[in-house]
Amino acid sequence: MAVDDRLGCDGVVVEPDLTHRLLERLDLALAFGDPAFDTCDALLVGLPGASQLIAHEQRVGARRAQLLADRGGLEPDELGRHPETGQPIYVLTGQYGPYLQLGEVVDGAPKPKRASLPKGVSPENVTLDMALGLLALPRTLGEHPVVGGKIQAGLGRFGPYVVHDRGKDGKDYRSLKGEDDVLAVGLPRALELLAQPKQGRGRRAAPVPKKILGNHPDDEQPIGLFEGQYGPYVKHGDVSASLPKDADPEHFSAAQAIELLAAKRASGGGKRRRGSARPGRRAAKT
């Protein structure tokens, strides 16, 4: 049986033939507060087989002290301490694999921050610097240089990613590739990934212009230059127009774009209003 931990004897296992006498001493110590029996060793002294138990506990205690000393006073699962808060950082293993935890689990308090380990990183290879970086995710890389909006790198359920916050237009995500490090990826690489077509099922994200050529004089709304599936094009509002084959996108001007968009509008380009008939098709008779 295990000794009651009320006297600090947690973990000591007592043989059955010691149980009766030990419990008698324990009851006396608790009832009268006898200082002679205020430790686990004192309770065991004089009982048959007690010396072996005491020696075993001393060996276990010494071994644990040595392990803690070898780890700089850290518990077995403790990687280190946060340099700002002093909270312990643990490397733990849960139902879905290894993860990091900052601080202790305390009843009634908010859950401590946790972070999964990136794919391919084993708990044995996690350093304190790496843990601090992962626990600090998501990290801000900067603003989108064309349309604005914050760009961040983070680690989610489906792995590492970059995301562009486009405000009312929502968030645009891209997964990082195998060679990318979520803790080191920079803004140029994030912009490169975000410029690529979004893969997978679901609603396609609105395209991001390569550059803004200027504002249209009719409504002061921006004219964007885009790279599409069939080549470069300009767009203002709902009207898009492909650049001529001999045009240089890098030197295409706002004036050229306005002229091109005007020609497209004149030819019936742009979105039709709901209920309007398509060109060349008569409206049905009522």
C-alpha positions as CSV (number, residue, x, y, z in Angstrom):
1,M,0.0,0.0,0.0
2,A,1.1,3.6,-0.5
3,V,1.7,5.8,2.5
4,D,-0.8,8.6,3.0
5,D,0.9,11.7,1.4
6,R,-0.4,14.0,4.3
7,L,3.0,13.6,6.0
8,G,5.1,14.0,2.8
9,C,5.5,10.3,2.1
10,D,4.0,10.3,-1.3
11,G,5.2,7.4,-3.4
12,V,6.6,5.1,-0.6
13,V,5.3,1.6,-1.0
14,V,4.9,-0.4,2.2
15,E,4.9,-4.2,2.4
16,P,1.7,-5.8,3.8
17,D,3.3,-6.9,7.1
18,L,4.2,-3.2,7.8
19,T,0.8,-1.8,7.2
20,H,-0.8,-2.3,10.6
21,R,2.0,-0.8,12.7
22,L,2.6,2.0,10.2
23,L,-1.0,3.1,10.2
24,E,-1.0,3.1,14.0
25,R,1.9,5.5,14.1
26,L,0.4,7.6,11.3
27,D,-2.9,7.9,13.3
28,L,-0.9,9.0,16.4
29,A,1.1,11.5,14.5
30,L,-2.0,13.0,13.0
31,A,-4.0,13.0,16.2
32,F,-1.4,14.4,18.6
33,G,1.0,16.1,16.2
34,D,3.9,14.1,17.6
35,P,7.1,15.7,16.2
36,A,8.9,12.4,16.5
37,F,6.9,11.2,13.5
38,D,6.7,14.2,11.3
39,T,8.5,12.7,8.4
40,C,8.2,9.5,6.4
41,D,11.5,8.1,7.6
42,A,10.6,8.7,11.2
43,L,7.4,6.8,10.8
44,L,9.3,3.8,9.3
45,V,12.1,3.6,11.8
46,G,12.1,0.5,13.9
47,L,9.6,-1.4,11.8
48,P,10.6,-4.7,10.1
49,G,11.9,-4.1,6.6
50,A,11.8,-0.4,7.0
51,S,15.6,0.1,6.5
52,Q,15.3,-1.3,3.0
53,L,12.4,1.1,2.1
54,I,14.3,4.1,3.5
55,A,17.4,3.2,1.5
56,H,15.4,2.8,-1.6
57,E,13.7,6.2,-1.2
58,Q,17.0,7.8,-0.6
59,R,18.5,6.3,-3.8
60,V,15.5,7.5,-5.8
61,G,15.7,11.0,-4.3
62,A,19.4,11.1,-5.0
63,R,18.9,10.0,-8.6
64,R,16.2,12.6,-9.2
65,A,18.3,15.3,-7.7
66,Q,21.2,14.3,-10.0
67,L,18.8,14.4,-13.1
68,L,17.6,17.8,-12.1
69,A,21.2,19.0,-11.6
70,D,22.1,17.7,-15.1
71,R,19.2,19.6,-16.6
72,G,20.0,22.8,-14.7
73,G,17.1,22.3,-12.3
74,L,14.5,21.7,-15.0
75,E,11.9,19.0,-14.8
76,P,12.1,16.1,-17.3
77,D,9.5,17.7,-19.7
78,E,10.7,21.3,-19.1
79,L,12.7,22.8,-22.0
80,G,13.5,26.1,-20.3
81,R,12.0,29.4,-19.1
82,H,10.5,32.2,-21.0
83,P,13.0,35.1,-20.8
84,E,10.3,37.7,-20.2
85,T,7.7,36.0,-18.1
86,G,9.8,33.3,-16.4
87,Q,7.1,30.7,-17.2
88,P,8.3,27.2,-17.8
89,I,8.1,25.9,-21.4
90,Y,7.3,22.2,-21.7
91,V,7.6,19.7,-24.5
92,L,4.7,17.4,-24.2
93,T,2.9,14.7,-26.2
94,G,-0.8,14.6,-26.6
95,Q,-3.5,12.8,-28.6
96,Y,-2.4,14.5,-31.9
97,G,1.4,14.4,-31.3
98,P,4.0,16.5,-29.6
99,Y,3.4,20.1,-28.7
100,L,4.8,23.0,-26.7
101,Q,3.1,24.5,-23.6
102,L,3.9,27.8,-21.9
103,G,3.1,27.7,-18.2
104,E,1.2,25.4,-16.0
105,V,-2.4,24.2,-16.2
106,V,-4.3,25.9,-13.3
107,D,-7.9,25.2,-12.4
108,G,-10.1,28.2,-13.0
109,A,-7.4,30.0,-15.1
110,P,-7.2,30.4,-18.8
111,K,-5.5,27.5,-20.6
112,P,-1.8,28.0,-21.2
113,K,-0.7,28.8,-24.7
114,R,0.3,25.8,-26.8
115,A,1.9,25.3,-30.2
116,S,2.2,22.1,-32.3
117,L,5.6,21.1,-33.6
118,P,6.2,21.5,-37.4
119,K,6.1,18.3,-39.4
120,G,9.4,16.5,-39.3
121,V,10.6,18.2,-36.1
122,S,11.0,15.7,-33.2
123,P,10.8,16.7,-29.5
124,E,14.4,15.8,-29.0
125,N,15.5,18.4,-31.6
126,V,13.5,21.3,-30.2
127,T,15.6,24.1,-28.8
128,L,14.5,26.9,-26.5
129,D,14.9,29.5,-29.3
130,M,12.7,27.4,-31.6
131,A,10.1,26.9,-28.9
132,L,10.0,30.7,-28.2
133,G,9.5,31.4,-31.9
134,L,6.7,28.8,-32.3
135,L,4.9,30.0,-29.2
136,A,5.0,33.6,-30.6
137,L,3.2,32.7,-33.8
138,P,1.6,34.1,-35.8
139,R,4.4,36.6,-36.7
140,T,3.8,39.7,-38.8
141,L,5.9,40.0,-41.9
142,G,4.7,43.4,-43.1
143,E,2.1,45.2,-45.2
144,H,1.1,44.3,-48.8
145,P,3.0,46.9,-50.9
146,V,0.2,47.2,-53.5
147,V,-3.2,46.9,-51.8
148,G,-2.2,47.2,-48.2
149,G,-3.3,44.8,-45.4
150,K,-1.2,42.8,-42.9
151,I,0.7,39.7,-44.0
152,Q,1.5,37.1,-41.3
153,A,3.1,33.7,-41.1
154,G,1.7,31.0,-38.7
155,L,1.3,27.4,-38.0
156,G,-2.2,25.9,-38.2
157,R,-4.1,22.6,-38.3
158,F,-3.0,21.9,-41.8
159,G,0.6,23.1,-41.3
160,P,2.6,26.3,-41.8
161,Y,1.1,29.1,-43.9
162,V,1.1,32.8,-44.8
163,V,-2.0,34.9,-44.8
164,H,-3.0,38.3,-46.2
165,D,-5.6,40.1,-44.2
166,R,-7.7,41.9,-46.9
167,G,-10.1,43.6,-44.5
168,K,-13.7,43.3,-45.7
169,D,-12.6,41.0,-48.5
170,G,-11.5,38.4,-46.0
171,K,-8.2,36.6,-45.5
172,D,-6.2,34.9,-48.3
173,Y,-4.1,31.9,-47.2
174,R,-1.3,30.0,-48.8
175,S,0.5,27.0,-47.5
176,L,4.3,27.1,-47.1
177,K,6.3,24.7,-49.2
178,G,8.7,22.1,-47.9
179,E,11.7,24.3,-48.1
180,D,10.1,27.2,-46.3
181,D,10.6,27.7,-42.5
182,V,7.7,29.4,-40.8
183,L,10.1,31.0,-38.3
184,A,12.3,32.5,-41.1
185,V,10.1,33.2,-44.1
186,G,10.1,36.8,-45.1
187,L,7.7,39.3,-46.8
188,P,9.1,38.8,-50.4
189,R,8.6,35.0,-50.2
190,A,5.1,35.5,-48.7
191,L,4.2,37.9,-51.6
192,E,5.5,35.3,-54.1
193,L,3.3,32.6,-52.6
194,L,0.2,34.8,-52.4
195,A,0.6,35.8,-56.0
196,Q,0.2,32.1,-57.0
197,P,-3.3,30.8,-57.9
198,K,-5.0,29.3,-54.9
199,Q,-5.1,25.5,-55.0
200,G,-7.8,23.1,-53.8
201,R,-11.6,23.3,-53.6
202,G,-13.8,26.1,-52.4
203,R,-14.3,29.7,-53.4
204,R,-11.5,31.2,-55.2
205,A,-9.9,34.2,-53.6
206,A,-10.1,37.6,-55.5
207,P,-7.0,38.3,-57.5
208,V,-4.4,40.8,-56.2
209,P,-3.1,43.3,-58.7
210,K,0.6,43.4,-59.5
211,K,0.4,47.2,-59.4
212,I,-2.0,50.1,-59.2
213,L,-1.6,52.2,-62.4
214,G,-3.6,55.1,-60.9
215,N,-7.1,56.3,-60.2
216,H,-9.8,56.5,-62.9
217,P,-10.9,60.2,-63.5
218,D,-14.6,59.2,-63.6
219,D,-14.8,57.9,-60.0
220,E,-11.3,58.1,-58.5
221,Q,-11.3,54.3,-58.1
222,P,-8.0,52.4,-58.7
223,I,-7.0,50.8,-62.0
224,G,-5.2,47.6,-61.3
225,L,-2.8,45.7,-63.5
226,F,-3.2,41.9,-63.1
227,E,-1.5,38.8,-64.3
228,G,-4.2,36.3,-65.4
229,Q,-4.4,32.8,-66.8
230,Y,-4.4,34.2,-70.4
231,G,-2.0,37.0,-69.9
232,P,-1.8,40.5,-68.3
233,Y,-4.9,42.7,-68.1
234,V,-6.2,45.9,-66.5
235,K,-9.3,46.2,-64.4
236,H,-11.5,49.1,-63.2
237,G,-14.6,48.3,-61.2
238,D,-16.4,45.5,-63.1
239,V,-14.6,46.0,-66.4
240,S,-11.5,44.1,-67.4
241,A,-9.5,44.4,-70.6
242,S,-6.6,42.3,-71.8
243,L,-3.4,44.1,-72.8
244,P,-2.4,44.1,-76.5
245,K,0.1,41.4,-77.4
246,D,2.8,43.9,-78.2
247,A,2.2,45.9,-74.9
248,D,4.9,45.9,-72.2
249,P,3.1,45.4,-68.8
250,E,6.0,46.9,-66.9
251,H,5.6,50.2,-68.8
252,F,1.9,50.3,-69.4
253,S,0.5,53.6,-68.2
254,A,-2.7,54.7,-66.6
255,A,-3.6,56.7,-69.7
256,Q,-3.3,53.6,-71.9
257,A,-5.4,51.6,-69.4
258,I,-8.1,54.3,-69.4
259,E,-8.3,54.2,-73.2
260,L,-8.3,50.4,-73.3
261,L,-11.1,50.2,-70.7
262,A,-13.2,52.8,-72.5
263,A,-13.0,50.7,-75.7
264,K,-14.0,47.6,-73.7
265,R,-17.0,49.5,-72.2
266,A,-18.0,50.7,-75.6
267,S,-18.0,47.2,-77.0
268,G,-20.3,46.0,-74.2
269,G,-17.7,44.7,-71.9
270,G,-18.1,44.4,-68.1
271,K,-20.8,42.8,-66.0
272,R,-24.4,42.9,-67.2
273,R,-27.1,44.0,-64.9
274,R,-29.4,41.2,-63.6
275,G,-32.3,40.7,-66.0
276,S,-30.7,42.4,-69.0
277,A,-30.6,40.4,-72.2
278,R,-27.4,39.1,-73.6
279,P,-26.1,40.8,-76.8
280,G,-27.5,39.2,-79.9
281,R,-30.4,37.5,-78.0
282,R,-33.8,38.9,-78.0
283,A,-35.8,39.2,-74.8
284,A,-38.6,36.6,-74.4
285,K,-42.1,37.9,-75.3
286,T,-44.5,38.2,-72.5
